[in-house]
């Protein structure tokens, strides 16, 4: 398998999200920058970009996780539940002998 280069910005983004997920209260950009050892301005650029998509939410001068990530999961879960319903219908047809393919 080919080894692909890792993208630093994606890693930093995930570090920001992971850090925020561990916090009990909204956290300032300065605190996040210090914890992740990145420049404050850089951290604020990440936070502003994530806030644009509601991945993080600004609360006063602080930040916390937003509902954007939950929406990704909700869509994925909905699709998987629909797949499960289709599979269950197919199994029921097979179990009851109502298959019309013969």
LOVEX-681966 format. One record per residue: x, y, z negated of N, C-alpha, C in turn; residue in three letters; residue number from 1. Coordinates in Angstrom, 3 decimals, padded with zeros to 6 digits. Atoms other than C-alpha are relative to their C-alpha. Layout:
BEGIN
[[X Y Z] [X Y Z] [X Y Z] "ALA" NUM]
...
This chain:
BEGIN
[[000.844 -001.181 000.000] [000.000 000.000 000.000] [000.890 001.245 000.000] "UNK" 1]
[[-000.744 -001.248 -000.081] [001.200 003.489 000.802] [-000.067 000.745 -001.323] "UNK" 2]
[[-000.020 -000.833 001.195] [002.265 005.633 -002.111] [-000.231 001.439 000.426] "UNK" 3]
[[000.342 -001.373 -000.356] [000.667 009.028 -001.863] [000.499 000.965 -001.059] "UNK" 4]
[[-000.433 -001.076 000.884] [001.900 012.259 -003.342] [-001.170 000.417 -000.887] "UNK" 5]
[[001.025 -000.489 000.924] [-000.034 013.458 -006.394] [-000.082 001.516 000.103] "UNK" 6]
[[000.223 -001.436 -000.137] [-001.536 016.949 -006.311] [-000.032 000.620 -001.387] "UNK" 7]
[[-000.149 -000.613 001.320] [-000.463 019.047 -009.276] [-001.222 000.783 -000.444] "UNK" 8]
[[001.172 -000.809 000.364] [-003.498 021.345 -009.154] [-001.160 -000.876 -000.480] "UNK" 9]
[[001.065 000.908 000.443] [-005.849 018.393 -009.472] [000.302 -000.505 -001.403] "UNK" 10]
[[-000.385 000.455 001.342] [-003.919 017.082 -012.460] [-000.249 001.085 -001.028] "UNK" 11]
[[000.229 -001.099 000.941] [-004.026 020.496 -014.126] [-001.486 000.201 -000.241] "UNK" 12]
[[001.445 -000.125 000.149] [-007.756 020.733 -013.464] [-000.535 -001.073 -000.946] "UNK" 13]
[[000.446 001.091 000.883] [-008.296 017.343 -015.092] [000.491 000.194 -001.424] "UNK" 14]
[[-000.510 -000.306 001.340] [-006.097 018.402 -018.010] [-000.891 001.033 -000.695] "UNK" 15]
[[000.889 -001.027 000.563] [-008.298 021.482 -018.518] [-001.310 -000.644 -000.448] "UNK" 16]
[[001.279 000.638 000.325] [-011.472 019.378 -018.420] [000.137 -000.958 -001.185] "UNK" 17]
[[-000.231 000.921 001.113] [-010.028 016.760 -020.741] [000.153 000.765 -001.313] "UNK" 18]
[[-000.184 -000.810 001.199] [-008.928 019.417 -023.209] [-001.336 000.540 -000.492] "UNK" 19]
[[001.297 -000.558 000.397] [-012.354 021.078 -023.176] [-000.938 -001.074 -000.543] "UNK" 20]
[[000.883 001.070 000.476] [-014.072 017.731 -023.655] [000.316 -000.415 -001.440] "UNK" 21]
[[-000.394 000.334 001.368] [-012.151 017.270 -026.914] [-000.346 001.093 -001.010] "UNK" 22]
[[000.253 -001.128 000.894] [-013.171 020.662 -028.337] [-001.429 -000.035 -000.548] "UNK" 23]
[[001.321 -000.044 000.629] [-016.060 021.045 -030.765] [-000.727 001.308 000.284] "UNK" 24]
[[000.576 -001.324 -000.247] [-016.617 024.713 -029.922] [000.630 000.592 001.256] "UNK" 25]
[[-000.630 -000.691 -001.135] [-016.012 026.988 -026.922] [001.398 000.498 -000.388] "UNK" 26]
[[-001.405 -000.297 000.256] [-012.302 027.729 -026.595] [000.480 001.087 000.953] "UNK" 27]
[[-000.491 -001.098 -000.831] [-010.486 030.802 -025.316] [000.983 -000.501 001.052] "UNK" 28]
[[-000.964 000.316 -001.044] [-008.448 030.755 -022.142] [001.419 -000.012 -000.534] "UNK" 29]
[[-001.345 -000.057 000.594] [-005.406 031.691 -024.204] [000.323 -001.294 -000.742] "UNK" 30]
[[-000.214 001.257 000.731] [-005.833 028.650 -026.468] [000.199 -001.179 000.954] "UNK" 31]
[[-000.118 001.080 -000.986] [-006.298 026.374 -023.459] [001.371 000.057 000.664] "UNK" 32]
[[-001.306 -000.181 -000.646] [-003.213 027.816 -021.742] [001.135 -000.451 -000.916] "UNK" 33]
[[-001.043 000.403 000.947] [-001.111 027.336 -024.873] [000.038 -001.514 -000.167] "UNK" 34]
[[000.067 001.453 000.208] [-002.302 023.768 -025.382] [000.539 -000.761 001.210] "UNK" 35]
[[-000.427 000.690 -001.221] [-001.602 022.831 -021.753] [001.355 000.465 000.509] "UNK" 36]
[[-001.306 -000.546 -000.372] [001.607 024.855 -021.546] [000.016 000.503 001.450] "UNK" 37]
[[000.065 -000.654 -001.310] [000.532 026.787 -018.448] [-000.159 001.496 -000.242] "UNK" 38]
[[000.180 -001.441 000.177] [000.594 030.559 -017.920] [-001.478 000.361 -000.168] "UNK" 39]
[[001.374 -000.418 000.284] [-002.512 032.333 -019.211] [-000.747 000.369 001.283] "UNK" 40]
[[000.642 -000.406 -001.252] [-003.276 033.862 -015.794] [-000.368 -001.193 000.869] "UNK" 41]
[[000.269 001.213 -000.771] [-003.026 030.488 -014.109] [-001.186 -000.745 -000.593] "UNK" 42]
[[001.094 000.675 000.689] [-005.313 028.950 -016.692] [-001.319 000.698 000.291] "UNK" 43]
[[001.229 -000.756 -000.254] [-007.859 031.716 -016.177] [-000.483 -000.197 001.439] "UNK" 44]
[[000.391 000.284 -001.388] [-007.804 031.082 -012.411] [-000.702 -001.353 000.092] "UNK" 45]
[[000.654 001.320 000.031] [-008.628 027.427 -013.040] [-001.387 000.109 -000.621] "UNK" 46]
[[001.287 -000.128 000.693] [-011.384 028.340 -015.476] [-001.027 000.751 000.839] "UNK" 47]
[[000.925 -000.768 -000.839] [-012.903 030.932 -013.137] [-000.520 -000.852 001.152] "UNK" 48]
[[000.406 000.864 -001.110] [-012.942 028.448 -010.269] [-000.965 -001.079 -000.475] "UNK" 49]
[[000.887 001.035 000.554] [-014.495 025.729 -012.423] [-001.339 000.592 -000.431] "UNK" 50]
[[001.244 -000.661 000.412] [-017.058 028.201 -013.756] [-000.894 000.296 001.200] "UNK" 51]
[[000.777 -000.262 -001.217] [-018.124 029.047 -010.183] [-000.890 -001.179 000.374] "UNK" 52]
[[000.767 001.209 -000.305] [-019.362 025.455 -009.853] [-000.698 -000.570 -001.224] "UNK" 53]
[[000.625 000.416 001.257] [-020.708 025.231 -013.412] [000.631 -001.264 -000.586] "UNK" 54]
[[-000.726 001.114 000.603] [-018.115 022.592 -014.233] [000.401 000.412 -001.415] "UNK" 55]
[[-000.169 -000.573 001.336] [-017.177 024.836 -017.144] [-000.935 001.199 -000.098] "UNK" 56]
[[000.932 -001.097 000.258] [-019.321 027.515 -018.708] [000.694 001.003 -000.914] "UNK" 57]
[[-000.589 -001.044 000.833] [-018.154 030.833 -020.095] [-001.003 000.400 -001.076] "UNK" 58]
[[000.799 -000.419 001.150] [-019.457 031.704 -023.544] [000.757 001.152 -000.644] "UNK" 59]
[[-000.763 -001.168 000.457] [-018.369 035.239 -024.342] [001.354 -000.013 000.668] "UNK" 60]
[[-001.365 000.065 -000.525] [-014.595 035.161 -023.947] [000.553 -001.422 -000.005] "UNK" 61]
[[-000.442 001.391 000.127] [-014.432 031.389 -024.408] [-000.660 -000.878 001.066] "UNK" 62]
[[000.480 000.937 -001.016] [-015.143 028.315 -022.289] [-000.331 -001.339 -000.633] "UNK" 63]
[[000.365 001.357 000.383] [-016.812 024.937 -022.688] [-000.418 -000.734 001.263] "UNK" 64]
[[000.446 000.744 -001.166] [-017.834 022.146 -020.359] [-001.397 000.441 000.386] "UNK" 65]
[[001.319 -000.344 -000.514] [-020.800 023.022 -018.154] [-000.743 -001.259 000.425] "UNK" 66]
[[000.819 001.133 -000.417] [-023.481 020.814 -016.681] [000.355 -000.518 001.391] "UNK" 67]
[[-000.373 000.428 -001.351] [-021.831 020.513 -013.259] [000.463 -001.434 000.068] "UNK" 68]
[[-000.477 001.382 000.007] [-020.074 017.273 -014.148] [-001.148 -000.966 -000.255] "UNK" 69]
[[001.149 000.859 000.292] [-023.288 015.835 -015.546] [-000.839 -000.212 001.254] "UNK" 70]
[[000.784 000.129 -001.228] [-024.971 016.507 -012.209] [000.625 -001.023 000.952] "UNK" 71]
[[-000.648 001.028 -000.815] [-022.382 014.390 -010.373] [-000.400 -001.387 -000.505] "UNK" 72]
[[000.324 001.290 000.590] [-023.027 011.536 -012.774] [-001.478 -000.331 000.204] "UNK" 73]
[[001.436 000.245 -000.163] [-026.823 011.935 -012.555] [-000.312 -000.461 001.428] "UNK" 74]
[[000.215 000.418 -001.390] [-026.713 011.668 -008.749] [000.488 -001.424 000.223] "UNK" 75]
[[-000.572 001.344 -000.147] [-024.484 008.608 -008.896] [-000.890 -001.038 -000.669] "UNK" 76]
[[000.850 000.917 000.741] [-026.689 006.956 -011.506] [-001.306 -000.246 000.747] "UNK" 77]
[[001.245 000.117 -000.744] [-029.820 007.650 -009.465] [000.161 -000.931 001.203] "UNK" 78]
[[-000.255 000.863 -001.159] [-028.313 005.996 -006.381] [000.173 -001.453 -000.427] "UNK" 79]
[[-000.214 001.365 000.486] [-027.203 002.966 -008.378] [-001.307 -000.626 -000.483] "UNK" 80]
[[001.292 000.517 000.448] [-030.668 002.604 -009.942] [-000.870 -000.381 001.189] "UNK" 81]
[[000.757 000.327 -001.214] [-032.245 002.682 -006.466] [000.524 -001.294 000.617] "UNK" 82]
[[-000.592 001.241 -000.507] [-029.814 -000.019 -005.309] [-000.454 -001.189 -000.832] "UNK" 83]
[[000.415 001.076 000.908] [-030.700 -002.099 -008.359] [-001.456 -000.391 000.261] "UNK" 84]
[[001.407 000.287 -000.280] [-034.431 -001.789 -007.606] [-000.144 -000.786 001.298] "UNK" 85]
[[000.050 000.735 -001.269] [-033.861 -002.934 -004.019] [000.461 -001.438 -000.168] "UNK" 86]
[[-000.510 001.347 000.242] [-031.823 -005.922 -005.170] [-001.026 -000.814 -000.790] "UNK" 87]
[[001.008 000.715 000.786] [-034.464 -006.835 -007.766] [-001.195 -000.402 000.859] "UNK" 88]
[[001.099 000.335 -000.911] [-037.192 -006.700 -005.069] [000.373 -001.182 000.883] "UNK" 89]
[[-000.459 001.092 -000.856] [-035.142 -008.958 -002.796] [000.062 -001.312 -000.782] "UNK" 90]
[[-000.061 001.203 000.830] [-034.532 -011.416 -005.636] [-001.394 -000.541 -000.295] "UNK" 91]
[[001.374 000.415 000.279] [-038.220 -011.490 -006.487] [-000.605 -000.706 001.212] "UNK" 92]
[[000.504 000.622 -001.222] [-039.075 -012.283 -002.872] [000.596 -001.391 000.165] "UNK" 93]
[[-000.659 001.298 -000.127] [-036.520 -015.094 -002.806] [-000.511 -000.996 -001.040] "UNK" 94]
[[000.449 000.886 001.080] [-037.682 -016.512 -006.146] [-001.439 -000.472 000.193] "UNK" 95]
[[001.404 000.353 -000.172] [-041.368 -016.511 -005.185] [-000.223 -000.725 001.319] "UNK" 96]
[[000.121 000.699 -001.273] [-040.670 -018.026 -001.763] [-000.770 000.772 001.049] "UNK" 97]
[[000.744 -000.819 -000.941] [-042.278 -015.149 000.060] [000.876 000.569 001.104] "UNK" 98]
[[-000.893 -000.481 -001.057] [-039.347 -014.670 002.417] [-000.629 -000.277 001.360] "UNK" 99]
[[000.668 000.137 -001.299] [-040.691 -014.079 005.908] [001.000 -000.179 001.136] "UNK" 100]
[[-001.063 000.122 -001.004] [-037.475 -014.808 007.778] [000.076 -001.388 000.614] "UNK" 101]
[[-000.051 001.381 -000.516] [-038.153 -018.519 008.389] [-001.031 -000.180 001.077] "UNK" 102]
